[in-house]
Amino acid sequence: MKIENLKDVNTAALAYMGDAVYEQAVREYILKQEIHNTNKLHHMATGFVKASAQAGVMKAMFDELTEQEQKLVKRARNRKYATKAKNADPVTYKWATAFEALVGYLYLAEDDERLAWVLARAMEIAGGRHVKKTEKEETDQE
């Protein structure tokens, strides 16, 4: 679904699309881990898609982005939002929304190669954090 003049699309709309694209990518990623218990799948997915995880991903990969991507992220992060985050502080919410805007932008631009890289890198960053946390929780329960 290529949209011409993506620079004219506001970052909230890009984040709206990016949220859906990232959610699907996360679900595919965790299903490939051969986990079939839906409660565990949901718990794992939450570890990837919550605002703090997305903000962490964006901060970790920011310096790896192109100049154009960094400008988009800054524009999205600095945008004034009418909605407020339910479970995150405003700064974390803005970084998370900026990540979703980047994903939405790459998806709508049909830049599949770059989108695949961003999503793979996000899984690597968020997955590493989530796996460590899950292992710690299991150790604590023993």
Backbone as JSON Lines, residues from 0, in Angstrom:
{"i":0,"aa":"M","n":[0.85,-1.18,0.0],"ca":[0.0,0.0,0.0],"c":[0.89,1.24,0.0]}
{"i":1,"aa":"K","n":[1.33,1.63,-1.13],"ca":[2.22,2.79,-1.21],"c":[1.4,4.07,-1.23]}
{"i":2,"aa":"I","n":[1.82,5.01,-0.42],"ca":[1.17,6.32,-0.35],"c":[2.17,7.34,-0.85]}
{"i":3,"aa":"E","n":[1.74,8.13,-1.81],"ca":[2.58,9.2,-2.31],"c":[2.6,10.33,-1.27]}
{"i":4,"aa":"N","n":[3.65,11.11,-1.27],"ca":[3.78,12.24,-0.35],"c":[3.67,11.83,1.12]}
{"i":5,"aa":"L","n":[4.42,10.83,1.49],"ca":[4.4,10.36,2.88],"c":[4.85,11.44,3.85]}
{"i":6,"aa":"K","n":[5.61,12.39,3.36],"ca":[6.06,13.47,4.24],"c":[4.89,14.33,4.71]}
{"i":7,"aa":"D","n":[3.77,14.26,3.99],"ca":[2.59,15.03,4.36],"c":[1.7,14.3,5.36]}
{"i":8,"aa":"V","n":[1.95,13.02,5.59],"ca":[1.15,12.24,6.52],"c":[1.65,12.54,7.93]}
{"i":9,"aa":"N","n":[0.73,12.85,8.84],"ca":[1.19,13.2,10.18],"c":[1.72,11.95,10.9]}
{"i":10,"aa":"T","n":[2.59,12.2,11.83],"ca":[3.3,11.1,12.49],"c":[2.37,10.23,13.34]}
{"i":11,"aa":"A","n":[1.27,10.78,13.82],"ca":[0.31,9.97,14.57],"c":[-0.31,8.91,13.65]}
{"i":12,"aa":"A","n":[-0.61,9.28,12.43],"ca":[-1.16,8.31,11.47],"c":[-0.12,7.26,11.1]}
{"i":13,"aa":"L","n":[1.14,7.68,10.95],"ca":[2.2,6.71,10.68],"c":[2.35,5.74,11.85]}
{"i":14,"aa":"A","n":[2.27,6.25,13.06],"ca":[2.37,5.4,14.25],"c":[1.19,4.44,14.34]}
{"i":15,"aa":"Y","n":[0.03,4.88,13.92],"ca":[-1.17,4.03,13.9],"c":[-0.91,2.8,13.03]}
{"i":16,"aa":"M","n":[-0.36,3.03,11.86],"ca":[-0.05,1.91,10.97],"c":[1.11,1.09,11.52]}
{"i":17,"aa":"G","n":[2.13,1.78,12.02],"ca":[3.3,1.1,12.54],"c":[2.97,0.18,13.71]}
{"i":18,"aa":"D","n":[2.02,0.57,14.53],"ca":[1.59,-0.25,15.65],"c":[1.08,-1.61,15.15]}
{"i":19,"aa":"A","n":[0.27,-1.59,14.12],"ca":[-0.28,-2.84,13.57],"c":[0.8,-3.69,12.92]}
{"i":20,"aa":"V","n":[1.68,-3.06,12.18],"ca":[2.76,-3.79,11.5],"c":[3.69,-4.43,12.52]}
{"i":21,"aa":"Y","n":[4.06,-3.7,13.56],"ca":[4.96,-4.22,14.58],"c":[4.3,-5.35,15.37]}
{"i":22,"aa":"E","n":[3.03,-5.17,15.7],"ca":[2.3,-6.22,16.44],"c":[2.31,-7.53,15.65]}
{"i":23,"aa":"Q","n":[2.06,-7.45,14.35],"ca":[2.07,-8.66,13.52],"c":[3.48,-9.27,13.49]}
{"i":24,"aa":"A","n":[4.49,-8.44,13.34],"ca":[5.87,-8.94,13.3],"c":[6.23,-9.63,14.61]}
{"i":25,"aa":"V","n":[5.81,-9.06,15.73],"ca":[6.09,-9.67,17.04],"c":[5.39,-11.02,17.15]}
{"i":26,"aa":"R","n":[4.14,-11.08,16.74],"ca":[3.4,-12.34,16.82],"c":[4.06,-13.42,15.97]}
{"i":27,"aa":"E","n":[4.48,-13.05,14.78],"ca":[5.18,-14.01,13.93],"c":[6.48,-14.46,14.58]}
{"i":28,"aa":"Y","n":[7.22,-13.53,15.15],"ca":[8.5,-13.84,15.79],"c":[8.33,-14.82,16.95]}
{"i":29,"aa":"I","n":[7.35,-14.56,17.81],"ca":[7.2,-15.43,18.98],"c":[6.59,-16.78,18.59]}
{"i":30,"aa":"L","n":[5.76,-16.83,17.57],"ca":[5.24,-18.11,17.11],"c":[6.37,-18.99,16.56]}
{"i":31,"aa":"K","n":[7.36,-18.37,15.97],"ca":[8.51,-19.12,15.46],"c":[9.35,-19.71,16.59]}
{"i":32,"aa":"Q","n":[9.12,-19.26,17.81],"ca":[9.84,-19.82,18.96],"c":[9.21,-21.14,19.4]}
{"i":33,"aa":"E","n":[8.19,-21.57,18.65],"ca":[7.48,-22.83,18.89],"c":[6.82,-22.89,20.27]}
{"i":34,"aa":"I","n":[6.27,-21.78,20.66],"ca":[5.47,-21.72,21.89],"c":[4.02,-21.71,21.44]}
{"i":35,"aa":"H","n":[3.23,-22.6,22.01],"ca":[1.85,-22.72,21.55],"c":[0.82,-22.42,22.63]}
{"i":36,"aa":"N","n":[1.26,-22.16,23.83],"ca":[0.36,-21.78,24.91],"c":[-0.01,-20.32,24.72]}
{"i":37,"aa":"T","n":[-1.31,-20.05,24.54],"ca":[-1.73,-18.68,24.21],"c":[-1.45,-17.69,25.34]}
{"i":38,"aa":"N","n":[-1.53,-18.15,26.58],"ca":[-1.21,-17.23,27.68],"c":[0.26,-16.83,27.64]}
{"i":39,"aa":"K","n":[1.13,-17.79,27.38],"ca":[2.56,-17.49,27.29],"c":[2.85,-16.62,26.07]}
{"i":40,"aa":"L","n":[2.17,-16.9,24.95],"ca":[2.33,-16.07,23.75],"c":[1.96,-14.62,24.04]}
{"i":41,"aa":"H","n":[0.84,-14.43,24.71],"ca":[0.39,-13.07,25.03],"c":[1.38,-12.38,25.96]}
{"i":42,"aa":"H","n":[1.85,-13.1,26.96],"ca":[2.81,-12.54,27.91],"c":[4.1,-12.13,27.18]}
{"i":43,"aa":"M","n":[4.57,-12.99,26.29],"ca":[5.79,-12.67,25.54],"c":[5.56,-11.46,24.63]}
{"i":44,"aa":"A","n":[4.44,-11.45,23.93],"ca":[4.15,-10.34,23.01],"c":[4.12,-9.02,23.76]}
{"i":45,"aa":"T","n":[3.52,-9.02,24.93],"ca":[3.44,-7.8,25.73],"c":[4.83,-7.26,26.05]}
{"i":46,"aa":"G","n":[5.77,-8.16,26.29],"ca":[7.14,-7.74,26.57],"c":[7.8,-7.0,25.41]}
{"i":47,"aa":"F","n":[7.32,-7.25,24.2],"ca":[7.86,-6.59,23.01],"c":[7.13,-5.29,22.67]}
{"i":48,"aa":"V","n":[5.81,-5.27,22.88],"ca":[5.01,-4.16,22.36],"c":[4.7,-3.08,23.39]}
{"i":49,"aa":"K","n":[4.99,-3.32,24.66],"ca":[4.71,-2.26,25.64],"c":[5.6,-1.05,25.35]}
{"i":50,"aa":"A","n":[5.14,0.1,25.78],"ca":[5.81,1.35,25.46],"c":[7.27,1.36,25.89]}
{"i":51,"aa":"S","n":[7.56,0.85,27.07],"ca":[8.95,0.88,27.55],"c":[9.86,0.04,26.66]}
{"i":52,"aa":"A","n":[9.36,-1.08,26.14],"ca":[10.17,-1.91,25.25],"c":[10.41,-1.2,23.91]}
{"i":53,"aa":"Q","n":[9.36,-0.61,23.36],"ca":[9.5,0.11,22.09],"c":[10.42,1.31,22.24]}
{"i":54,"aa":"A","n":[10.29,2.02,23.34],"ca":[11.17,3.18,23.59],"c":[12.61,2.72,23.69]}
{"i":55,"aa":"G","n":[12.85,1.62,24.38],"ca":[14.2,1.07,24.5],"c":[14.78,0.67,23.16]}
{"i":56,"aa":"V","n":[13.94,0.08,22.32],"ca":[14.37,-0.3,20.97],"c":[14.77,0.94,20.18]}
{"i":57,"aa":"M","n":[13.92,1.96,20.24],"ca":[14.18,3.17,19.45],"c":[15.46,3.85,19.9]}
{"i":58,"aa":"K","n":[15.65,3.96,21.19],"ca":[16.86,4.6,21.71],"c":[18.11,3.79,21.33]}
{"i":59,"aa":"A","n":[18.0,2.46,21.39],"ca":[19.15,1.6,21.1],"c":[19.54,1.65,19.62]}
{"i":60,"aa":"M","n":[18.56,1.8,18.74],"ca":[18.89,1.76,17.31],"c":[18.97,3.14,16.66]}
{"i":61,"aa":"F","n":[18.71,4.19,17.41],"ca":[18.64,5.53,16.83],"c":[19.89,5.88,16.01]}
{"i":62,"aa":"D","n":[21.06,5.64,16.56],"ca":[22.31,5.99,15.86],"c":[22.56,5.14,14.62]}
{"i":63,"aa":"E","n":[21.84,4.04,14.48],"ca":[21.98,3.16,13.32],"c":[21.04,3.56,12.18]}
{"i":64,"aa":"L","n":[20.17,4.53,12.43],"ca":[19.21,4.96,11.42],"c":[19.85,5.93,10.44]}
{"i":65,"aa":"T","n":[19.24,6.03,9.26],"ca":[19.7,7.01,8.28],"c":[19.32,8.41,8.78]}
{"i":66,"aa":"E","n":[19.89,9.41,8.19],"ca":[19.58,10.79,8.57],"c":[18.09,11.08,8.39]}
{"i":67,"aa":"Q","n":[17.52,10.61,7.29],"ca":[16.09,10.83,7.02],"c":[15.24,10.14,8.08]}
{"i":68,"aa":"E","n":[15.62,8.93,8.46],"ca":[14.87,8.2,9.48],"c":[14.99,8.9,10.84]}
{"i":69,"aa":"Q","n":[16.16,9.4,11.16],"ca":[16.34,10.12,12.42],"c":[15.48,11.37,12.46]}
{"i":70,"aa":"K","n":[15.38,12.08,11.34],"ca":[14.53,13.28,11.29],"c":[13.07,12.91,11.53]}
{"i":71,"aa":"L","n":[12.62,11.82,10.94],"ca":[11.24,11.36,11.13],"c":[11.01,11.0,12.6]}
{"i":72,"aa":"V","n":[11.94,10.28,13.18],"ca":[11.82,9.89,14.59],"c":[11.76,11.13,15.49]}
{"i":73,"aa":"K","n":[12.61,12.09,15.24],"ca":[12.6,13.32,16.04],"c":[11.28,14.07,15.87]}
{"i":74,"aa":"R","n":[10.79,14.12,14.62],"ca":[9.52,14.8,14.36],"c":[8.38,14.1,15.1]}
{"i":75,"aa":"A","n":[8.37,12.77,15.06],"ca":[7.33,12.0,15.75],"c":[7.45,12.12,17.26]}
{"i":76,"aa":"R","n":[8.67,12.07,17.76],"ca":[8.9,12.15,19.2],"c":[8.51,13.52,19.76]}
{"i":77,"aa":"N","n":[8.73,14.57,18.98],"ca":[8.48,15.93,19.44],"c":[7.06,16.42,19.18]}
{"i":78,"aa":"R","n":[6.27,15.62,18.49],"ca":[4.89,16.0,18.18],"c":[4.07,16.08,19.46]}
{"i":79,"aa":"K","n":[3.15,17.02,19.49],"ca":[2.25,17.14,20.63],"c":[1.08,16.18,20.4]}
{"i":80,"aa":"Y","n":[0.82,15.32,21.37],"ca":[-0.23,14.31,21.24],"c":[-1.41,14.66,22.13]}
{"i":81,"aa":"A","n":[-2.61,14.43,21.59],"ca":[-3.83,14.68,22.35],"c":[-4.09,13.57,23.35]}
{"i":82,"aa":"T","n":[-3.62,12.36,23.04],"ca":[-3.84,11.22,23.93],"c":[-2.69,11.1,24.93]}
{"i":83,"aa":"K","n":[-2.99,10.45,26.02],"ca":[-1.98,10.23,27.05],"c":[-1.79,8.73,27.23]}
{"i":84,"aa":"A","n":[-0.58,8.33,27.55],"ca":[-0.28,6.93,27.76],"c":[-0.94,6.44,29.05]}
{"i":85,"aa":"K","n":[-1.44,5.22,29.0],"ca":[-2.06,4.63,30.19],"c":[-1.0,4.08,31.16]}
{"i":86,"aa":"N","n":[0.02,3.45,30.59],"ca":[0.98,2.73,31.43],"c":[2.43,3.17,31.22]}
{"i":87,"aa":"A","n":[2.63,4.39,30.78],"ca":[4.0,4.87,30.54],"c":[4.07,6.37,30.8]}
{"i":88,"aa":"D","n":[5.26,6.81,31.16],"ca":[5.44,8.25,31.34],"c":[5.46,8.92,29.97]}
{"i":89,"aa":"P","n":[5.23,10.21,29.89],"ca":[5.13,10.9,28.6],"c":[6.37,10.76,27.71]}
{"i":90,"aa":"V","n":[7.56,10.78,28.28],"ca":[8.79,10.67,27.47],"c":[8.89,9.28,26.85]}
{"i":91,"aa":"T","n":[8.64,8.27,27.64],"ca":[8.67,6.89,27.13],"c":[7.63,6.72,26.03]}
{"i":92,"aa":"Y","n":[6.44,7.23,26.26],"ca":[5.36,7.15,25.28],"c":[5.76,7.82,23.96]}
{"i":93,"aa":"K","n":[6.42,8.95,24.03],"ca":[6.84,9.65,22.81],"c":[7.9,8.86,22.05]}
{"i":94,"aa":"W","n":[8.85,8.25,22.75],"ca":[9.86,7.42,22.07],"c":[9.2,6.19,21.43]}
{"i":95,"aa":"A","n":[8.25,5.59,22.13],"ca":[7.55,4.42,21.6],"c":[6.74,4.8,20.36]}
{"i":96,"aa":"T","n":[6.07,5.93,20.42],"ca":[5.29,6.4,19.28],"c":[6.2,6.72,18.1]}
{"i":97,"aa":"A","n":[7.37,7.26,18.38],"ca":[8.33,7.55,17.31],"c":[8.78,6.25,16.63]}
{"i":98,"aa":"F","n":[8.98,5.2,17.42],"ca":[9.33,3.9,16.84],"c":[8.21,3.4,15.93]}
{"i":99,"aa":"E","n":[6.98,3.47,16.41],"ca":[5.84,3.03,15.6],"c":[5.71,3.87,14.33]}
{"i":100,"aa":"A","n":[5.98,5.16,14.41],"ca":[5.9,6.03,13.24],"c":[6.94,5.61,12.19]}
{"i":101,"aa":"L","n":[8.14,5.27,12.66],"ca":[9.18,4.81,11.74],"c":[8.74,3.54,11.03]}
{"i":102,"aa":"V","n":[8.22,2.59,11.79],"ca":[7.75,1.33,11.2],"c":[6.63,1.6,10.21]}
{"i":103,"aa":"G","n":[5.69,2.45,10.58],"ca":[4.59,2.79,9.68],"c":[5.07,3.47,8.41]}
{"i":104,"aa":"Y","n":[6.02,4.36,8.58],"ca":[6.57,5.06,7.41],"c":[7.22,4.07,6.43]}
{"i":105,"aa":"L","n":[8.06,3.2,6.96],"ca":[8.76,2.24,6.09],"c":[7.77,1.29,5.41]}
{"i":106,"aa":"Y","n":[6.74,0.9,6.14],"ca":[5.71,0.03,5.57],"c":[4.97,0.74,4.44]}
{"i":107,"aa":"L","n":[4.51,1.96,4.7],"ca":[3.74,2.69,3.69],"c":[4.59,3.13,2.51]}
{"i":108,"aa":"A","n":[5.88,3.3,2.73],"ca":[6.81,3.65,1.64],"c":[7.18,2.42,0.82]}
{"i":109,"aa":"E","n":[6.73,1.25,1.3],"ca":[7.05,-0.04,0.67],"c":[8.56,-0.27,0.6]}
{"i":110,"aa":"D","n":[9.24,0.19,1.62],"ca":[10.69,-0.03,1.73],"c":[10.88,-1.33,2.52]}
{"i":111,"aa":"D","n":[10.56,-2.43,1.87],"ca":[10.52,-3.73,2.53],"c":[11.86,-4.16,3.11]}
{"i":112,"aa":"E","n":[12.94,-3.86,2.4],"ca":[14.25,-4.26,2.88],"c":[14.61,-3.53,4.18]}
{"i":113,"aa":"R","n":[14.38,-2.25,4.2],"ca":[14.7,-1.47,5.39],"c":[13.75,-1.81,6.54]}
{"i":114,"aa":"L","n":[12.48,-2.01,6.22],"ca":[11.5,-2.4,7.23],"c":[11.91,-3.73,7.86]}
{"i":115,"aa":"A","n":[12.32,-4.67,7.04],"ca":[12.76,-5.98,7.55],"c":[13.95,-5.81,8.49]}
{"i":116,"aa":"W","n":[14.88,-4.93,8.12],"ca":[16.04,-4.69,8.98],"c":[15.62,-4.1,10.32]}
{"i":117,"aa":"V","n":[14.76,-3.07,10.28],"ca":[14.3,-2.41,11.51],"c":[13.57,-3.41,12.41]}
{"i":118,"aa":"L","n":[12.69,-4.22,11.82],"ca":[11.94,-5.19,12.62],"c":[12.86,-6.26,13.19]}
{"i":119,"aa":"A","n":[13.81,-6.74,12.4],"ca":[14.75,-7.75,12.9],"c":[15.6,-7.18,14.03]}
{"i":120,"aa":"R","n":[16.03,-5.96,13.86],"ca":[16.85,-5.31,14.89],"c":[16.02,-5.09,16.16]}
{"i":121,"aa":"A","n":[14.75,-4.72,15.98],"ca":[13.86,-4.53,17.13],"c":[13.67,-5.85,17.89]}
{"i":122,"aa":"M","n":[13.5,-6.93,17.17],"ca":[13.33,-8.24,17.81],"c":[14.61,-8.62,18.57]}
{"i":123,"aa":"E","n":[15.74,-8.3,17.97],"ca":[17.02,-8.6,18.61],"c":[17.16,-7.81,19.92]}
{"i":124,"aa":"I","n":[16.83,-6.53,19.87],"ca":[16.97,-5.67,21.05],"c":[15.92,-6.04,22.1]}
{"i":125,"aa":"A","n":[14.65,-6.01,21.71],"ca":[13.57,-6.28,22.67],"c":[13.59,-7.74,23.11]}
{"i":126,"aa":"G","n":[13.9,-8.63,22.2],"ca":[13.93,-10.06,22.52],"c":[15.01,-10.37,23.53]}
{"i":127,"aa":"G","n":[16.16,-9.77,23.38],"ca":[17.24,-9.98,24.33],"c":[16.86,-9.5,25.71]}
{"i":128,"aa":"R","n":[16.21,-8.36,25.77],"ca":[15.79,-7.81,27.07],"c":[14.7,-8.69,27.67]}
{"i":129,"aa":"H","n":[13.75,-9.11,26.82],"ca":[12.63,-9.9,27.32],"c":[13.09,-11.28,27.77]}
{"i":130,"aa":"V","n":[13.97,-11.91,27.02],"ca":[14.47,-13.24,27.38],"c":[15.2,-13.18,28.72]}
{"i":131,"aa":"K","n":[16.04,-12.16,28.9],"ca":[16.75,-12.02,30.18],"c":[15.77,-11.85,31.33]}
{"i":132,"aa":"K","n":[14.73,-11.05,31.12],"ca":[13.75,-10.82,32.16],"c":[12.99,-12.11,32.46]}
{"i":133,"aa":"T","n":[12.59,-12.85,31.42],"ca":[11.85,-14.1,31.6],"c":[12.71,-15.12,32.33]}
{"i":134,"aa":"E","n":[13.99,-15.23,31.97],"ca":[14.89,-16.15,32.65],"c":[15.04,-15.77,34.11]}
{"i":135,"aa":"K","n":[15.1,-14.47,34.4],"ca":[15.21,-14.01,35.79],"c":[13.95,-14.37,36.56]}
{"i":136,"aa":"E","n":[12.77,-14.19,35.95],"ca":[11.52,-14.53,36.61],"c":[11.46,-16.02,36.93]}
{"i":137,"aa":"E","n":[11.92,-16.86,35.99],"ca":[11.92,-18.3,36.21],"c":[12.9,-18.68,37.31]}
{"i":138,"aa":"T","n":[14.05,-18.03,37.36],"ca":[15.03,-18.3,38.41],"c":[14.49,-17.89,39.77]}
{"i":139,"aa":"D","n":[13.8,-16.75,39.8],"ca":[13.23,-16.26,41.06],"c":[12.15,-17.21,41.6]}
{"i":140,"aa":"Q","n":[11.46,-17.89,40.69],"ca":[10.38,-18.78,41.1],"c":[10.92,-20.11,41.63]}
{"i":141,"aa":"E","n":[12.15,-20.46,41.34],"ca":[12.72,-21.75,41.76],"c":[13.04,-21.78,43.23]}
